[in-house]
C-alpha cells in the first residue's frame, strides 16, 4: 500500500467540515423581517384561522396593523414561540 500521511484523519475532518459549511450556506432559508398572517401561520405551524382568532381575542404573538394589512415581526414570533404562550 502507498504511504498514508499521519494526519489523514485531520485532513478528512477539515474537508468534511468545509463541505458541510458550504452546504449549510446554500441551504439557509431567508425569512423576511415582517410576515403577513398567512406566512406567520406557516412559520408558527398553526392555521391562519387560529392566528386570526387569537388576534381577535387579544392573544398570540405581537402584530402591527396598517389599515387592513396585518404584519407580524419575525422577532416577535420567535419570542412568542420561546415563551410558549397563546
Secondary structure, DSSP 8 states (H G I E B T S, - for coil): -----TTHHHHHHHHHHHHHHHHHHHH-----SEEEHHHHHHHHTS-HHHHHHHHHHT-SS--EEETTEEEEEHHHHHHHHHHT--
